[in-house]
Every structure is written in structure tokens, then in C-alpha cells.
């Protein structure tokens, strides 16, 4: 996987990794655990809970509105599976 961090916030790291994962698969689908595993292997400074919150809630278009600031980076397509929007 090719992964380059240009920004140093969790949202940017998670989005970049999700794009790398789907590019390698050739299919726009990924899991939270794939993102967590990849970021841990790359030595991220973010906790597993922070990464999980970004994928499942803060950056997910169809998640409940639990955060003041939300992004539409991902969409939950079934239990545990997400796709990248606008890549």
C-alpha cells in the first residue's frame, strides 16, 4: 500500500489509509479493523478508539449526528463495512 501523510490530523490519516486500502483491493469497501491495523503498523499516534470514532461516526455520512463537526468521507454500506465517498 502507498500511504503518504500530508496533514497530521486523524481525519486525514484515516481517509488516506482508507483510500490506500480500497486502491489495493480494487474495490471500494473497507473495514474499521483494516484501517486500525494499517495505522498501528505505520506507528500512528492516534488511539484505536479515536480511529474507530472517526470511521464510524465523525466521518461517516449516514451515522447518527453525535458530533458538532461531521464529514461525509465514508458511508456505511453494511454492518462493519464502509466505502469512501468522493475519492
PyMOL Python script that loads the backbone (N, CA, C, O; Angstrom):
from pymol import cmd

cmd.read_pdbstr("""\
ATOM      1  N   UNK A   1       0.834  -1.181   0.000  1.00  0.00           N
ATOM      2  CA  UNK A   1       0.000   0.000   0.000  1.00  0.00           C
ATOM      3  C   UNK A   1       0.876   1.240   0.000  1.00  0.00           C
ATOM      4  O   UNK A   1       1.935   1.264   0.626  1.00  0.00           O
ATOM      5  N   UNK A   2       0.434   2.253  -0.696  1.00  0.00           N
ATOM      6  CA  UNK A   2       1.123   3.524  -0.706  1.00  0.00           C
ATOM      7  C   UNK A   2       0.345   4.461   0.187  1.00  0.00           C
ATOM      8  O   UNK A   2      -0.857   4.653   0.009  1.00  0.00           O
ATOM      9  N   UNK A   3       1.036   5.042   1.150  1.00  0.00           N
ATOM     10  CA  UNK A   3       0.376   5.892   2.131  1.00  0.00           C
ATOM     11  C   UNK A   3       1.280   7.067   2.444  1.00  0.00           C
ATOM     12  O   UNK A   3       2.380   6.886   2.967  1.00  0.00           O
ATOM     13  N   UNK A   4       0.828   8.264   2.130  1.00  0.00           N
ATOM     14  CA  UNK A   4       1.605   9.462   2.396  1.00  0.00           C
ATOM     15  C   UNK A   4       0.750  10.399   3.236  1.00  0.00           C
ATOM     16  O   UNK A   4      -0.375  10.731   2.862  1.00  0.00           O
ATOM     17  N   UNK A   5       1.287  10.819   4.370  1.00  0.00           N
ATOM     18  CA  UNK A   5       0.557  11.764   5.218  1.00  0.00           C
ATOM     19  C   UNK A   5       1.030  13.171   4.875  1.00  0.00           C
ATOM     20  O   UNK A   5       2.202  13.504   5.045  1.00  0.00           O
ATOM     21  N   UNK A   6       0.110  13.981   4.394  1.00  0.00           N
ATOM     22  CA  UNK A   6       0.433  15.375   4.119  1.00  0.00           C
ATOM     23  C   UNK A   6      -0.013  16.255   5.273  1.00  0.00           C
ATOM     24  O   UNK A   6       0.568  17.310   5.528  1.00  0.00           O
ATOM     25  N   UNK A   7      -1.031  15.816   5.953  1.00  0.00           N
ATOM     26  CA  UNK A   7      -1.562  16.542   7.100  1.00  0.00           C
ATOM     27  C   UNK A   7      -1.378  15.659   8.327  1.00  0.00           C
ATOM     28  O   UNK A   7      -1.202  14.446   8.211  1.00  0.00           O
ATOM     29  N   UNK A   8      -1.421  16.272   9.490  1.00  0.00           N
ATOM     30  CA  UNK A   8      -1.205  15.476  10.682  1.00  0.00           C
ATOM     31  C   UNK A   8      -2.409  15.496  11.613  1.00  0.00           C
ATOM     32  O   UNK A   8      -2.274  15.764  12.806  1.00  0.00           O
ATOM     33  N   UNK A   9      -3.574  15.214  11.071  1.00  0.00           N
ATOM     34  CA  UNK A   9      -4.726  15.037  11.949  1.00  0.00           C
ATOM     35  C   UNK A   9      -5.355  13.682  11.657  1.00  0.00           C
ATOM     36  O   UNK A   9      -5.120  13.090  10.603  1.00  0.00           O
ATOM     37  N   UNK A  10      -6.139  13.209  12.580  1.00  0.00           N
ATOM     38  CA  UNK A  10      -6.676  11.852  12.474  1.00  0.00           C
ATOM     39  C   UNK A  10      -7.545  11.677  11.230  1.00  0.00           C
ATOM     40  O   UNK A  10      -7.445  10.663  10.540  1.00  0.00           O
ATOM     41  N   UNK A  11      -8.375  12.638  10.950  1.00  0.00           N
ATOM     42  CA  UNK A  11      -9.250  12.528   9.780  1.00  0.00           C
ATOM     43  C   UNK A  11      -8.439  12.311   8.508  1.00  0.00           C
ATOM     44  O   UNK A  11      -8.760  11.428   7.712  1.00  0.00           O
ATOM     45  N   UNK A  12      -7.406  13.097   8.313  1.00  0.00           N
ATOM     46  CA  UNK A  12      -6.595  12.977   7.108  1.00  0.00           C
ATOM     47  C   UNK A  12      -5.882  11.630   7.034  1.00  0.00           C
ATOM     48  O   UNK A  12      -5.809  11.021   5.967  1.00  0.00           O
ATOM     49  N   UNK A  13      -5.354  11.165   8.168  1.00  0.00           N
ATOM     50  CA  UNK A  13      -4.685   9.865   8.186  1.00  0.00           C
ATOM     51  C   UNK A  13      -5.658   8.739   7.872  1.00  0.00           C
ATOM     52  O   UNK A  13      -5.360   7.857   7.066  1.00  0.00           O
ATOM     53  N   UNK A  14      -6.820   8.772   8.510  1.00  0.00           N
ATOM     54  CA  UNK A  14      -7.822   7.714   8.301  1.00  0.00           C
ATOM     55  C   UNK A  14      -8.292   7.707   6.857  1.00  0.00           C
ATOM     56  O   UNK A  14      -8.401   6.642   6.248  1.00  0.00           O
ATOM     57  N   UNK A  15      -8.569   8.867   6.307  1.00  0.00           N
ATOM     58  CA  UNK A  15      -9.033   8.941   4.906  1.00  0.00           C
ATOM     59  C   UNK A  15      -7.952   8.438   3.943  1.00  0.00           C
ATOM     60  O   UNK A  15      -8.251   7.681   3.019  1.00  0.00           O
ATOM     61  N   UNK A  16      -6.709   8.851   4.151  1.00  0.00           N
ATOM     62  CA  UNK A  16      -5.614   8.411   3.280  1.00  0.00           C
ATOM     63  C   UNK A  16      -5.449   6.896   3.328  1.00  0.00           C
ATOM     64  O   UNK A  16      -5.236   6.259   2.296  1.00  0.00           O
ATOM     65  N   UNK A  17      -5.546   6.323   4.514  1.00  0.00           N
ATOM     66  CA  UNK A  17      -5.414   4.873   4.658  1.00  0.00           C
ATOM     67  C   UNK A  17      -6.588   4.160   4.001  1.00  0.00           C
ATOM     68  O   UNK A  17      -6.388   3.155   3.319  1.00  0.00           O
ATOM     69  N   UNK A  18      -7.796   4.651   4.189  1.00  0.00           N
ATOM     70  CA  UNK A  18      -8.968   4.025   3.565  1.00  0.00           C
ATOM     71  C   UNK A  18      -8.821   4.018   2.041  1.00  0.00           C
ATOM     72  O   UNK A  18      -9.149   3.026   1.390  1.00  0.00           O
ATOM     73  N   UNK A  19      -8.333   5.109   1.479  1.00  0.00           N
ATOM     74  CA  UNK A  19      -8.121   5.183   0.034  1.00  0.00           C
ATOM     75  C   UNK A  19      -7.045   4.187  -0.393  1.00  0.00           C
ATOM     76  O   UNK A  19      -7.190   3.531  -1.425  1.00  0.00           O
ATOM     77  N   UNK A  20      -5.978   4.066   0.377  1.00  0.00           N
ATOM     78  CA  UNK A  20      -4.932   3.081   0.061  1.00  0.00           C
ATOM     79  C   UNK A  20      -5.487   1.662   0.083  1.00  0.00           C
ATOM     80  O   UNK A  20      -5.173   0.852  -0.790  1.00  0.00           O
ATOM     81  N   UNK A  21      -6.309   1.367   1.079  1.00  0.00           N
ATOM     82  CA  UNK A  21      -6.891   0.024   1.208  1.00  0.00           C
ATOM     83  C   UNK A  21      -7.770  -0.305   0.008  1.00  0.00           C
ATOM     84  O   UNK A  21      -7.635  -1.375  -0.584  1.00  0.00           O
ATOM     85  N   UNK A  22      -8.668   0.605  -0.355  1.00  0.00           N
ATOM     86  CA  UNK A  22      -9.576   0.300  -1.470  1.00  0.00           C
ATOM     87  C   UNK A  22      -8.836   0.264  -2.799  1.00  0.00           C
ATOM     88  O   UNK A  22      -9.216  -0.478  -3.704  1.00  0.00           O
ATOM     89  N   UNK A  23      -7.779   1.062  -2.918  1.00  0.00           N
ATOM     90  CA  UNK A  23      -6.978   1.039  -4.147  1.00  0.00           C
ATOM     91  C   UNK A  23      -6.301  -0.312  -4.304  1.00  0.00           C
ATOM     92  O   UNK A  23      -6.303  -0.897  -5.387  1.00  0.00           O
ATOM     93  N   UNK A  24      -5.724  -0.798  -3.219  1.00  0.00           N
ATOM     94  CA  UNK A  24      -5.060  -2.098  -3.273  1.00  0.00           C
ATOM     95  C   UNK A  24      -6.053  -3.227  -3.568  1.00  0.00           C
ATOM     96  O   UNK A  24      -5.738  -4.151  -4.317  1.00  0.00           O
ATOM     97  N   UNK A  25      -7.239  -3.151  -2.985  1.00  0.00           N
ATOM     98  CA  UNK A  25      -8.254  -4.181  -3.206  1.00  0.00           C
ATOM     99  C   UNK A  25      -8.871  -4.103  -4.600  1.00  0.00           C
ATOM    100  O   UNK A  25      -9.296  -5.115  -5.157  1.00  0.00           O
ATOM    101  N   UNK A  26      -8.916  -2.901  -5.151  1.00  0.00           N
ATOM    102  CA  UNK A  26      -9.610  -2.706  -6.419  1.00  0.00           C
ATOM    103  C   UNK A  26     -11.115  -2.699  -6.237  1.00  0.00           C
ATOM    104  O   UNK A  26     -11.875  -2.920  -7.180  1.00  0.00           O
ATOM    105  N   UNK A  27     -11.528  -2.442  -5.014  1.00  0.00           N
ATOM    106  CA  UNK A  27     -12.957  -2.450  -4.667  1.00  0.00           C
ATOM    107  C   UNK A  27     -13.183  -1.431  -3.556  1.00  0.00           C
ATOM    108  O   UNK A  27     -12.422  -1.392  -2.589  1.00  0.00           O
ATOM    109  N   UNK A  28     -14.210  -0.616  -3.682  1.00  0.00           N
ATOM    110  CA  UNK A  28     -14.475   0.439  -2.715  1.00  0.00           C
ATOM    111  C   UNK A  28     -15.219  -0.106  -1.501  1.00  0.00           C
ATOM    112  O   UNK A  28     -16.409   0.150  -1.313  1.00  0.00           O
ATOM    113  N   UNK A  29     -14.495  -0.858  -0.689  1.00  0.00           N
ATOM    114  CA  UNK A  29     -15.044  -1.379   0.561  1.00  0.00           C
ATOM    115  C   UNK A  29     -13.883  -1.632   1.520  1.00  0.00           C
ATOM    116  O   UNK A  29     -12.838  -2.155   1.131  1.00  0.00           O
ATOM    117  N   UNK A  30     -14.086  -1.251   2.779  1.00  0.00           N
ATOM    118  CA  UNK A  30     -13.068  -1.467   3.802  1.00  0.00           C
ATOM    119  C   UNK A  30     -13.743  -1.622   5.153  1.00  0.00           C
ATOM    120  O   UNK A  30     -14.921  -1.308   5.319  1.00  0.00           O
ATOM    121  N   UNK A  31     -12.967  -2.117   6.123  1.00  0.00           N
ATOM    122  CA  UNK A  31     -13.481  -2.265   7.485  1.00  0.00           C
ATOM    123  C   UNK A  31     -12.686  -1.354   8.424  1.00  0.00           C
ATOM    124  O   UNK A  31     -11.576  -0.922   8.112  1.00  0.00           O
ATOM    125  N   UNK A  32     -13.278  -1.083   9.563  1.00  0.00           N
ATOM    126  CA  UNK A  32     -12.609  -0.286  10.576  1.00  0.00           C
ATOM    127  C   UNK A  32     -11.326  -0.990  11.020  1.00  0.00           C
ATOM    128  O   UNK A  32     -10.291  -0.348  11.196  1.00  0.00           O
ATOM    129  N   UNK A  33     -11.396  -2.303  11.199  1.00  0.00           N
ATOM    130  CA  UNK A  33     -10.228  -3.052  11.656  1.00  0.00           C
ATOM    131  C   UNK A  33      -9.072  -2.976  10.669  1.00  0.00           C
ATOM    132  O   UNK A  33      -7.913  -2.959  11.083  1.00  0.00           O
ATOM    133  N   UNK A  34      -9.362  -2.930   9.378  1.00  0.00           N
ATOM    134  CA  UNK A  34      -8.298  -2.766   8.385  1.00  0.00           C
ATOM    135  C   UNK A  34      -7.596  -1.426   8.574  1.00  0.00           C
ATOM    136  O   UNK A  34      -6.369  -1.350   8.525  1.00  0.00           O
ATOM    137  N   UNK A  35      -8.368  -0.383   8.787  1.00  0.00           N
ATOM    138  CA  UNK A  35      -7.798   0.953   8.972  1.00  0.00           C
ATOM    139  C   UNK A  35      -6.969   0.994  10.256  1.00  0.00           C
ATOM    140  O   UNK A  35      -5.853   1.515  10.260  1.00  0.00           O
ATOM    141  N   UNK A  36      -7.507   0.451  11.332  1.00  0.00           N
ATOM    142  CA  UNK A  36      -6.793   0.433  12.610  1.00  0.00           C
ATOM    143  C   UNK A  36      -5.478  -0.326  12.472  1.00  0.00           C
ATOM    144  O   UNK A  36      -4.430   0.161  12.895  1.00  0.00           O
ATOM    145  N   UNK A  37      -5.531  -1.503  11.888  1.00  0.00           N
ATOM    146  CA  UNK A  37      -4.346  -2.331  11.729  1.00  0.00           C
ATOM    147  C   UNK A  37      -3.279  -1.612  10.904  1.00  0.00           C
ATOM    148  O   UNK A  37      -2.104  -1.603  11.272  1.00  0.00           O
ATOM    149  N   UNK A  38      -3.685  -1.022   9.809  1.00  0.00           N
ATOM    150  CA  UNK A  38      -2.746  -0.327   8.942  1.00  0.00           C
ATOM    151  C   UNK A  38      -2.097   0.842   9.667  1.00  0.00           C
ATOM    152  O   UNK A  38      -0.881   1.021   9.594  1.00  0.00           O
ATOM    153  N   UNK A  39      -2.905   1.646  10.371  1.00  0.00           N
ATOM    154  CA  UNK A  39      -2.352   2.797  11.071  1.00  0.00           C
ATOM    155  C   UNK A  39      -1.439   2.380  12.215  1.00  0.00           C
ATOM    156  O   UNK A  39      -0.411   3.016  12.446  1.00  0.00           O
ATOM    157  N   UNK A  40      -1.796   1.330  12.929  1.00  0.00           N
ATOM    158  CA  UNK A  40      -0.931   0.833  14.009  1.00  0.00           C
ATOM    159  C   UNK A  40       0.413   0.386  13.450  1.00  0.00           C
ATOM    160  O   UNK A  40       1.457   0.677  14.034  1.00  0.00           O
ATOM    161  N   UNK A  41       0.393  -0.318  12.325  1.00  0.00           N
ATOM    162  CA  UNK A  41       1.632  -0.772  11.691  1.00  0.00           C
ATOM    163  C   UNK A  41       2.503   0.392  11.230  1.00  0.00           C
ATOM    164  O   UNK A  41       3.725   0.263  11.154  1.00  0.00           O
ATOM    165  N   UNK A  42       1.883   1.519  10.925  1.00  0.00           N
ATOM    166  CA  UNK A  42       2.613   2.708  10.482  1.00  0.00           C
ATOM    167  C   UNK A  42       3.024   3.589  11.656  1.00  0.00           C
ATOM    168  O   UNK A  42       3.642   4.635  11.455  1.00  0.00           O
ATOM    169  N   UNK A  43       2.688   3.180  12.884  1.00  0.00           N
ATOM    170  CA  UNK A  43       3.101   3.925  14.064  1.00  0.00           C
ATOM    171  C   UNK A  43       2.303   5.185  14.337  1.00  0.00           C
ATOM    172  O   UNK A  43       2.858   6.186  14.792  1.00  0.00           O
ATOM    173  N   UNK A  44       1.011   5.145  14.065  1.00  0.00           N
ATOM    174  CA  UNK A  44       0.168   6.314  14.312  1.00  0.00           C
ATOM    175  C   UNK A  44       0.203   6.719  15.781  1.00  0.00           C
ATOM    176  O   UNK A  44       0.456   5.895  16.660  1.00  0.00           O
ATOM    177  N   UNK A  45      -0.050   7.980  16.028  1.00  0.00           N
ATOM    178  CA  UNK A  45      -0.146   8.493  17.393  1.00  0.00           C
ATOM    179  C   UNK A  45      -1.567   8.428  17.928  1.00  0.00           C
ATOM    180  O   UNK A  45      -1.802   8.722  19.100  1.00  0.00           O
ATOM    181  N   UNK A  46      -2.515   8.048  17.081  1.00  0.00           N
ATOM    182  CA  UNK A  46      -3.921   8.039  17.482  1.00  0.00           C
ATOM    183  C   UNK A  46      -4.318   6.692  18.068  1.00  0.00           C
ATOM    184  O   UNK A  46      -3.860   5.642  17.616  1.00  0.00           O
ATOM    185  N   UNK A  47      -5.173   6.739  19.078  1.00  0.00           N
ATOM    186  CA  UNK A  47      -5.632   5.512  19.725  1.00  0.00           C
ATOM    187  C   UNK A  47      -6.621   4.774  18.828  1.00  0.00           C
ATOM    188  O   UNK A  47      -7.205   5.347  17.908  1.00  0.00           O
ATOM    189  N   UNK A  48      -6.789   3.498  19.120  1.00  0.00           N
ATOM    190  CA  UNK A  48      -7.756   2.689  18.383  1.00  0.00           C
ATOM    191  C   UNK A  48      -9.154   3.295  18.490  1.00  0.00           C
ATOM    192  O   UNK A  48      -9.885   3.326  17.500  1.00  0.00           O
ATOM    193  N   UNK A  49      -9.533   3.772  19.663  1.00  0.00           N
ATOM    194  CA  UNK A  49     -10.861   4.369  19.842  1.00  0.00           C
ATOM    195  C   UNK A  49     -11.042   5.633  19.017  1.00  0.00           C
ATOM    196  O   UNK A  49     -12.118   5.863  18.466  1.00  0.00           O
ATOM    197  N   UNK A  50     -10.009   6.450  18.926  1.00  0.00           N
ATOM    198  CA  UNK A  50     -10.088   7.666  18.123  1.00  0.00           C
ATOM    199  C   UNK A  50     -10.254   7.331  16.644  1.00  0.00           C
ATOM    200  O   UNK A  50     -11.064   7.946  15.951  1.00  0.00           O
ATOM    201  N   UNK A  51      -9.498   6.370  16.171  1.00  0.00           N
ATOM    202  CA  UNK A  51      -9.596   5.944  14.770  1.00  0.00           C
ATOM    203  C   UNK A  51     -10.987   5.383  14.498  1.00  0.00           C
ATOM    204  O   UNK A  51     -11.620   5.734  13.502  1.00  0.00           O
ATOM    205  N   UNK A  52     -11.459   4.515  15.381  1.00  0.00           N
ATOM    206  CA  UNK A  52     -12.777   3.902  15.228  1.00  0.00           C
ATOM    207  C   UNK A  52     -13.880   4.970  15.207  1.00  0.00           C
ATOM    208  O   UNK A  52     -14.801   4.894  14.394  1.00  0.00           O
ATOM    209  N   UNK A  53     -13.786   5.952  16.089  1.00  0.00           N
ATOM    210  CA  UNK A  53     -14.780   7.031  16.133  1.00  0.00           C
ATOM    211  C   UNK A  53     -14.794   7.815  14.830  1.00  0.00           C
ATOM    212  O   UNK A  53     -15.860   8.184  14.337  1.00  0.00           O
ATOM    213  N   UNK A  54     -13.621   8.070  14.272  1.00  0.00           N
ATOM    214  CA  UNK A  54     -13.565   8.813  13.012  1.00  0.00           C
ATOM    215  C   UNK A  54     -14.234   8.037  11.877  1.00  0.00           C
ATOM    216  O   UNK A  54     -15.009   8.609  11.112  1.00  0.00           O
ATOM    217  N   UNK A  55     -13.945   6.760  11.764  1.00  0.00           N
ATOM    218  CA  UNK A  55     -14.537   5.978  10.669  1.00  0.00           C
ATOM    219  C   UNK A  55     -16.041   5.822  10.870  1.00  0.00           C
ATOM    220  O   UNK A  55     -16.815   6.077   9.947  1.00  0.00           O
ATOM    221  N   UNK A  56     -16.460   5.410  12.050  1.00  0.00           N
ATOM    222  CA  UNK A  56     -17.858   5.014  12.259  1.00  0.00           C
ATOM    223  C   UNK A  56     -18.805   6.161  12.551  1.00  0.00           C
ATOM    224  O   UNK A  56     -20.018   6.005  12.415  1.00  0.00           O
ATOM    225  N   UNK A  57     -18.279   7.309  12.947  1.00  0.00           N
ATOM    226  CA  UNK A  57     -19.172   8.376  13.382  1.00  0.00           C
ATOM    227  C   UNK A  57     -18.814   9.742  12.807  1.00  0.00           C
ATOM    228  O   UNK A  57     -19.585  10.312  12.035  1.00  0.00           O
ATOM    229  N   UNK A  58     -17.677  10.258  13.170  1.00  0.00           N
ATOM    230  CA  UNK A  58     -17.314  11.621  12.792  1.00  0.00           C
ATOM    231  C   UNK A  58     -17.204  11.818  11.278  1.00  0.00           C
ATOM    232  O   UNK A  58     -17.541  12.892  10.778  1.00  0.00           O
ATOM    233  N   UNK A  59     -16.746  10.817  10.547  1.00  0.00           N
ATOM    234  CA  UNK A  59     -16.528  10.952   9.101  1.00  0.00           C
ATOM    235  C   UNK A  59     -17.494  10.119   8.270  1.00  0.00           C
ATOM    236  O   UNK A  59     -17.286   9.943   7.069  1.00  0.00           O
ATOM    237  N   UNK A  60     -18.533   9.613   8.890  1.00  0.00           N
ATOM    238  CA  UNK A  60     -19.478   8.735   8.200  1.00  0.00           C
ATOM    239  C   UNK A  60     -20.775   9.478   7.892  1.00  0.00           C
ATOM    240  O   UNK A  60     -21.449   9.979   8.791  1.00  0.00           O
ATOM    241  N   UNK A  61     -21.102   9.538   6.631  1.00  0.00           N
ATOM    242  CA  UNK A  61     -22.266  10.282   6.144  1.00  0.00           C
ATOM    243  C   UNK A  61     -23.580   9.842   6.791  1.00  0.00           C
ATOM    244  O   UNK A  61     -24.415  10.681   7.127  1.00  0.00           O
ATOM    245  N   UNK A  62     -23.764   8.544   6.966  1.00  0.00           N
ATOM    246  CA  UNK A  62     -25.047   8.066   7.461  1.00  0.00           C
ATOM    247  C   UNK A  62     -25.012   7.613   8.927  1.00  0.00           C
ATOM    248  O   UNK A  62     -25.826   6.791   9.348  1.00  0.00           O
ATOM    249  N   UNK A  63     -24.073   8.151   9.690  1.00  0.00           N
ATOM    250  CA  UNK A  63     -24.008   7.876  11.131  1.00  0.00           C
ATOM    251  C   UNK A  63     -24.918   8.856  11.873  1.00  0.00           C
ATOM    252  O   UNK A  63     -25.233   9.928  11.356  1.00  0.00           O
ATOM    253  N   UNK A  64     -25.338   8.488  13.084  1.00  0.00           N
ATOM    254  CA  UNK A  64     -26.111   9.440  13.899  1.00  0.00           C
ATOM    255  C   UNK A  64     -25.310  10.720  14.139  1.00  0.00           C
ATOM    256  O   UNK A  64     -24.080  10.695  14.189  1.00  0.00           O
ATOM    257  N   UNK A  65     -26.003  11.807  14.282  1.00  0.00           N
ATOM    258  CA  UNK A  65     -25.354  13.111  14.437  1.00  0.00           C
ATOM    259  C   UNK A  65     -24.931  13.327  15.890  1.00  0.00           C
ATOM    260  O   UNK A  65     -25.601  14.032  16.645  1.00  0.00           O
ATOM    261  N   UNK A  66     -23.808  12.709  16.268  1.00  0.00           N
ATOM    262  CA  UNK A  66     -23.313  12.793  17.645  1.00  0.00           C
ATOM    263  C   UNK A  66     -22.204  13.809  17.829  1.00  0.00           C
ATOM    264  O   UNK A  66     -21.766  14.033  18.957  1.00  0.00           O
ATOM    265  N   UNK A  67     -21.735  14.434  16.757  1.00  0.00           N
ATOM    266  CA  UNK A  67     -20.606  15.353  16.833  1.00  0.00           C
ATOM    267  C   UNK A  67     -20.988  16.704  16.240  1.00  0.00           C
ATOM    268  O   UNK A  67     -21.773  16.783  15.296  1.00  0.00           O
ATOM    269  N   UNK A  68     -20.422  17.759  16.807  1.00  0.00           N
ATOM    270  CA  UNK A  68     -20.683  19.101  16.300  1.00  0.00           C
ATOM    271  C   UNK A  68     -20.189  19.287  14.886  1.00  0.00           C
ATOM    272  O   UNK A  68     -20.853  19.920  14.065  1.00  0.00           O
ATOM    273  N   UNK A  69     -19.018  18.733  14.597  1.00  0.00           N
ATOM    274  CA  UNK A  69     -18.442  18.795  13.255  1.00  0.00           C
ATOM    275  C   UNK A  69     -18.388  17.388  12.695  1.00  0.00           C
ATOM    276  O   UNK A  69     -17.809  16.484  13.298  1.00  0.00           O
ATOM    277  N   UNK A  70     -18.997  17.215  11.535  1.00  0.00           N
ATOM    278  CA  UNK A  70     -19.008  15.909  10.875  1.00  0.00           C
ATOM    279  C   UNK A  70     -18.586  16.084   9.432  1.00  0.00           C
ATOM    280  O   UNK A  70     -18.711  17.160   8.848  1.00  0.00           O
ATOM    281  N   UNK A  71     -18.083  14.992   8.871  1.00  0.00           N
ATOM    282  CA  UNK A  71     -17.624  14.989   7.485  1.00  0.00           C
ATOM    283  C   UNK A  71     -18.291  13.842   6.746  1.00  0.00           C
ATOM    284  O   UNK A  71     -18.680  12.846   7.356  1.00  0.00           O
ATOM    285  N   UNK A  72     -18.421  13.979   5.459  1.00  0.00           N
ATOM    286  CA  UNK A  72     -19.020  12.932   4.640  1.00  0.00           C
ATOM    287  C   UNK A  72     -17.936  12.250   3.815  1.00  0.00           C
ATOM    288  O   UNK A  72     -17.986  12.246   2.585  1.00  0.00           O
ATOM    289  N   UNK A  73     -16.953  11.670   4.510  1.00  0.00           N
ATOM    290  CA  UNK A  73     -15.852  10.980   3.855  1.00  0.00           C
ATOM    291  C   UNK A  73     -16.193   9.538   3.525  1.00  0.00           C
ATOM    292  O   UNK A  73     -15.731   8.999   2.519  1.00  0.00           O
ATOM    293  N   UNK A  74     -17.006   8.909   4.376  1.00  0.00           N
ATOM    294  CA  UNK A  74     -17.335   7.493   4.242  1.00  0.00           C
ATOM    295  C   UNK A  74     -18.841   7.286   4.338  1.00  0.00           C
ATOM    296  O   UNK A  74     -19.583   8.147   4.812  1.00  0.00           O
ATOM    297  N   UNK A  75     -19.263   6.122   3.873  1.00  0.00           N
ATOM    298  CA  UNK A  75     -20.657   5.716   4.019  1.00  0.00           C
ATOM    299  C   UNK A  75     -20.679   4.260   4.461  1.00  0.00           C
ATOM    300  O   UNK A  75     -19.995   3.415   3.884  1.00  0.00           O
ATOM    301  N   UNK A  76     -21.466   3.976   5.484  1.00  0.00           N
ATOM    302  CA  UNK A  76     -21.624   2.595   5.944  1.00  0.00           C
ATOM    303  C   UNK A  76     -22.518   1.879   4.941  1.00  0.00           C
ATOM    304  O   UNK A  76     -23.635   2.318   4.667  1.00  0.00           O
ATOM    305  N   UNK A  77     -22.017   0.769   4.396  1.00  0.00           N
ATOM    306  CA  UNK A  77     -22.784   0.042   3.378  1.00  0.00           C
ATOM    307  C   UNK A  77     -23.420  -1.229   3.930  1.00  0.00           C
ATOM    308  O   UNK A  77     -24.392  -1.735   3.368  1.00  0.00           O
ATOM    309  N   UNK A  78     -22.875  -1.742   5.025  1.00  0.00           N
ATOM    310  CA  UNK A  78     -23.484  -2.841   5.772  1.00  0.00           C
ATOM    311  C   UNK A  78     -22.744  -2.940   7.094  1.00  0.00           C
ATOM    312  O   UNK A  78     -21.771  -2.219   7.315  1.00  0.00           O
ATOM    313  N   UNK A  79     -23.185  -3.808   7.960  1.00  0.00           N
ATOM    314  CA  UNK A  79     -22.571  -3.892   9.281  1.00  0.00           C
ATOM    315  C   UNK A  79     -21.061  -4.149   9.179  1.00  0.00           C
ATOM    316  O   UNK A  79     -20.619  -5.191   8.695  1.00  0.00           O
ATOM    317  N   UNK A  80     -20.291  -3.167   9.649  1.00  0.00           N
ATOM    318  CA  UNK A  80     -18.846  -3.295   9.655  1.00  0.00           C
ATOM    319  C   UNK A  80     -18.132  -2.945   8.370  1.00  0.00           C
ATOM    320  O   UNK A  80     -16.903  -2.994   8.314  1.00  0.00           O
ATOM    321  N   UNK A  81     -18.873  -2.596   7.340  1.00  0.00           N
ATOM    322  CA  UNK A  81     -18.265  -2.295   6.034  1.00  0.00           C
ATOM    323  C   UNK A  81     -18.607  -0.869   5.596  1.00  0.00           C
ATOM    324  O   UNK A  81     -19.732  -0.393   5.747  1.00  0.00           O
ATOM    325  N   UNK A  82     -17.594  -0.221   5.053  1.00  0.00           N
ATOM    326  CA  UNK A  82     -17.707   1.185   4.658  1.00  0.00           C
ATOM    327  C   UNK A  82     -17.143   1.376   3.253  1.00  0.00           C
ATOM    328  O   UNK A  82     -16.369   0.559   2.755  1.00  0.00           O
ATOM    329  N   UNK A  83     -17.561   2.492   2.625  1.00  0.00           N
ATOM    330  CA  UNK A  83     -16.958   2.864   1.342  1.00  0.00           C
ATOM    331  C   UNK A  83     -16.522   4.318   1.440  1.00  0.00           C
ATOM    332  O   UNK A  83     -17.055   5.091   2.236  1.00  0.00           O
ATOM    333  N   UNK A  84     -15.547   4.674   0.619  1.00  0.00           N
ATOM    334  CA  UNK A  84     -15.033   6.035   0.556  1.00  0.00           C
ATOM    335  C   UNK A  84     -15.903   6.817  -0.407  1.00  0.00           C
ATOM    336  O   UNK A  84     -16.220   6.338  -1.496  1.00  0.00           O
ATOM    337  N   UNK A  85     -16.289   8.016  -0.009  1.00  0.00           N
ATOM    338  CA  UNK A  85     -17.070   8.903  -0.863  1.00  0.00           C
ATOM    339  C   UNK A  85     -16.161   9.981  -1.457  1.00  0.00           C
ATOM    340  O   UNK A  85     -15.254  10.475  -0.788  1.00  0.00           O
ATOM    341  N   UNK A  86     -16.407  10.333  -2.691  1.00  0.00           N
ATOM    342  CA  UNK A  86     -15.713  11.439  -3.335  1.00  0.00           C
ATOM    343  C   UNK A  86     -14.215  11.283  -3.485  1.00  0.00           C
ATOM    344  O   UNK A  86     -13.476  12.262  -3.381  1.00  0.00           O
ATOM    345  N   UNK A  87     -13.754  10.062  -3.728  1.00  0.00           N
ATOM    346  CA  UNK A  87     -12.301   9.878  -3.856  1.00  0.00           C
ATOM    347  C   UNK A  87     -11.819  10.046  -5.260  1.00  0.00           C
ATOM    348  O   UNK A  87     -10.623   9.921  -5.522  1.00  0.00           O
TER     349      UNK A  87
END
""", "prot")
cmd.dss("prot")
cmd.show_as("cartoon", "prot")
cmd.util.cbc("prot")
cmd.orient("prot")
